[in-house]
């Protein structure tokens, strides 16, 4: 069924709910024909995102979260292409924009759009009706508590290929229900917006929510992603499965922590990628500790066996945050759809390429902020690219971080980083 997409170079109509035929083109929504459009706000609660008009009604809506929705649609479409079918459960759908995009762009065979607030119902139905009529059976709208709707499908043995749980705060109570309702090999896209806990300010809260006692660390936003993945890994293990992160995305608005996980059969019996992260305030170095190192955690900069300057968080996910080949498949699909380069900034391309760089298996948890390095060394920091290049020349792995613009992910110790920075400044002065 065809529907109307907004042409990127044309102005919006005065009401945004009625289209002028001479300004808009009807395009059938197959993946290869979806062009690149920026989110636009319209009057009367209507918006445009990637060419799709939708209503927000009275539902909470963040235009800034469009990138997270882009990533989700690309992943869902890849699953459809690879498996031939796509059933999606949008457990907390809000106004239904994600459900609309799964139907229209990822060409989902069926979408269950659920939100506990019945007042959003007419808005969600209006949006999904832009793709197909309700009686065609490609989508259904419900208003149940998220765990209830997931367990109802589980009891019916009606499983999903892709489950999107876009929750607020650190409510991890959805994880077990979502994993139970997901097909093996299926994708789980989960969210946390609790930057206070990831910053180590509520360790008992993070312990209750994700089983991780989190302390303040300079790279707290990466810890937030690892805390979320670790919680999902724990819940999957309880059910006899294990998860693989395909990408992990942090956005400063909110803040928002989103991770895409693939569900795999069988537990990982060793504690691989599930352990502890330590940060030494004295020297600035970070460490990863396994379970058999409990009681023996220390930093090499301290003479005592137990370092008083060392703070430890965990257990957390300590493995890779992304799967590089999967991200390249997403990037190639985005290029096929014309999503790259249309806004003149290539922001989506830059983000995915940064994630690919972060996927280097040599890179440990955490990152070094150049401001912290400069403060410790009492120098002005060299340009980030120059410092990274010097690290590479000395055999260290290094990449920029998509989480913090002025930080480097590297296996280079802080002390060596300071030494390299001073050498660069001496060369430049000479």
C-alpha positions, 0 to 999 in steps of 0.5 A: 500500500502506498502512502505519502512521503514529504519531499525534503526540498519542499516546505511544509503545508500550513496545517501539515495534516493536508498535503498539496499534491504539487508539493508531495510525492507518493512513494511505495515504502520498500526499503530501497526507496526510502530517502533521507529526511530530517525530523521536522516539527509541524503544527497541530502536533504533526511531525515529519521523520524520514519522510513519514508524517505522524501525529504525537497527540498528547504522548511524550515525544523526543525529536532528538531520539530520531537517531536511535529510531534510525538505528532500530529500523536499520537493524529490524530491516536487516533481520527481515532481509536475513530471515524472510519475516519480521514480527515486532513488539513495541512494548511502550510505543508512546505515539507509535512513531517507532511502530510506524517506522517498523511497518513502513521502512523495515517492512515488518509483517506484523507489529504489536504496538502497546502502551499502557495509556489508553489516551494514546490509542487514537493517535497510535491507530491514526499513525499506523493506519497510514501504512495499512488498514487495521482490518488487514491484520498487519498491526494491533494496538493494545493498552496493557502493562508492558510485562503483561502484554509480553507474558500474554504473548509468551503464554500463547507461544506467539514469539517475536523477532524484534522487541523494542522496550523504550522505558524511562529510568532504570526499570529493568523489570521488563528484561526477563519478560522481553527475553522470554517472548523473543525468538532465538536469534531475535533482537532486543532493543532496550533502554535506560535513562537513569544517568544518576545511577550510571554516574555512581550516585545511587549504587544501591539502586543500580544494584537492585535494578541491574545487579551492579554496584556502580561507583563514580568513574570518569566514563560513567556514560559508558558504564551506563551502557555496560550496566544495562547490557550486564543486567540483560546478560544476567536475566538471559542466563537465568533463562538458559540463554546468552546475549550478544551486543550488536551495538550500544548507543549513548545520547546526551539528551535524557540521557539515553542508553540504548543497546541492541542485543541478539538472543542466543541459545545456551549459557556461557558457563565461564564468566567471560565478559561479565566482571568488574571495572576498576578506576584508580584515582591516583594514576588514572588507569582503568582495569578489568577484573574477573570473578576469581580476582575478588579480594585481590583487586589492586593497581600497579601504582600502589605498593599495598596489595589493596589500593585505597585509590581504586574504586570498583564497579560491577558486575558489569558487561566488560566485553565489546559494545558493538559488532563491527561487521553488523554495523557495516551492514547497517551502514551499507543499508543506510547508504542504499536507502539514501540516508547518508549525506542528505543532511550535509553533516553525515551524522549517522555515518559518522556515528556508525563509523565511530562505533566500528572504531570502538569495536576494536577487541584490543580496546578495554573498558572506559576512555581517557578524557583529554581534559583529565589527562591535561590536568594531571600533566599540567599541560595543554592537551595536543589535538585529539587526532595528533595524540591518537596518531602518536599512540598508533605509532607506538603500537597502542590501539586508540579510537575516538569515543561516540560517547564523549567527543573529547575522549580517546578509547585506548589500551595506552595507560594514563602515564604513557598517554601523558608522556606521549602528550608531553613529547608532542608538545616539545616537538611542536614547540621546537 
